[in-house]
Amino acid sequence: MPSRYIHSRLSSRQVPDLLQAIFVAELLTPSKFIWLVSPWVSDIQVVDNTSNSFMCLEPSWSRSRILLSQILTTLTQRGTVVHVATRPDKHNRSFIEALLVKTDGVNCYVHSTEELHSKGILGDGYYLAGSMNFTYNGITVNEEALTYDTSPQVIAEQQLIFSNRWGSM
């Protein structure tokens, strides 16, 4: 039986929970590469550490909601190569700058293209794709159509597509 989970409509609470689960799993077992593809991206809150529930994942974190740039930075420090593909839009600039400053550009690559419309995040064991931008509205306000896939065949296919498009250094 293929390990594949598809849910076409996620509530505004389900998307943040899914992203938190993805990033906690990444911190426990980091992927070799992560591709985050989103025409619009913000430094959104992706892990709720307000009760220190995830302190064991990163002891330096405060009791707060952990930002996407913090998660990706921690992953680069653990050896994950992070690729972010987005549009060269003013909206994305603060997130990209924060990420590059926090990572010192180590294990972190930013790809910019005007025609980007694809959206998703791809790691070694999953592919989340659909209509969601990685912005506050994308994860908390808008109803999104998303597919979460753990099929090795789908993951391998997407890794090939992404690495051919944006590199796998």
N, C-alpha and C positions, 0 to 999 in steps of 0.2 A: 504494500500500500504506500503510495507516495506521501511524503510528509509535506503537506501543503495546506495552508489556511488562507481562505479568501473571505473577506467581509467587505461588502460594497458600500455600506453606509455606516460611518462611525460617528458617535455622538461627540460633542465637544469635550467630554471627559475621557472617552476611550482613547483618543489620539494621544494626549499627553501620557496616559498610562502605558500605552504601547511604546512610545518613544523612551520613556523611563526604563521599561523592561529591556529594550534593545541596548541602551547605553550601559545599564548595570551589567548585562551579560557581556558586553564588550570589555568593560573594566575587569571582569572576572577572568575572561579568556579573550584577550585582544586578537583581533584579526590582523593578518599580515598587511592588508590594504583595506582602506575604507574609501569609498567614493560617495560624496554627498553632492547631489546634483539638484539645483533649484535656481530658477531664474531670479527669484527674490529670496534673500536669506537675511535673517536678523539674529542677534545674539539672544535667542530665546532661552527661557528657563526650561531645562529638560529633566532635571532630577531634583526631587523635593527632599532636601536634607535638613529641613527645619527641626526635625526631632532627632537629629544625628543618627538616623537609621543607617546611613551609608558611610559613616566615618571610617569603618574598616577598609573601605575601598580606596580612600585617600584621606589620611589623617590630617592633612593641612586644611581641608575644607572646613568652613565655618558652618554654623547652624543657619542655613539659608537655602535658597533655591539655586541650584548650580546651573550656570550658563553653558550653552553649547560650546563656546570657545574654551571654557575650562575643561570640559569633557574631552574635546578633541586634543587639547594641549596635553592633558594627562596621558591620553593614548599615544601621542607621538613620543612622549618620554618613555613609554613602555615598548617602543619599537614599531608601533603601527605607522605605516605611511598613509597620510591623509591627503586625499585629492578633493578639492572643492571646485565644482564647476558652476559658474553663475554668469549673469549678464554684467557688463561693465556699466552698471547703473549707480547713481549717487546713493540710492537707498542701501545698497550692499556694502558700500565703502567702509562704514564704521565696523561692521562685523569682520570683514576681511583684514582691515588694519589691526584690529584687536587680536585676531588669530595669529597673524604674522609676527606681531610684537611678542605675544606670549610664547610662541614656539621658536622664536628667533629664526624662523624659516627652516628649521631642522625637521625633516620628515613631513613637511607640509608644502603642498603644491596647489596653487590657485590657477584655475583656467577660466578665461573670460571669453565669452562669445555672444554676440548680439542676437543670433537666431535661436538661442537655447529656449526650449519649451519643456523638455523632459524634466521629471521630478522624481527623486527617490534617494534612497540610501542603500548601499550595497556593502556587505561585509563577507567574511569567509563562509558564514552559515545561513545567510538570510538576504532577501531582497525585498524592500518595501518600496512600492512604486504606486503612482497614481496622480491625482490632481492637486495634491497638497504642496504648497511652498513652505519652506522652513521659516515661517514668520509667525507672529502672535496670532493674526487672523487665520492663518493656515492651520494652526494646530488647536485653536480654542474657539473660534467663531464660526468659520465656514463649515458646511457639511461637505465632506470630502469622499471621493471614491478611491479606495486604496486596496492594494493587494499585498499581502504579506506572504512571501513564498520561501520555503526552506528546501525546496527540491534541488538536489545537487546538480541536476541537468540544467535547470533554469539559472542557478547561481553561476555555474561554469560558463554558460552562454553569455550572461551579462558581464562577467568579469572579462571575457574576451572582447566584447563590444566596447566596454569602458576603457580597457587598457589600450586597445587599438585607437580609440578616439583621443584619450587624454594621457596615455603613458602609464607605466607601472613601476617607475623608478622609486 
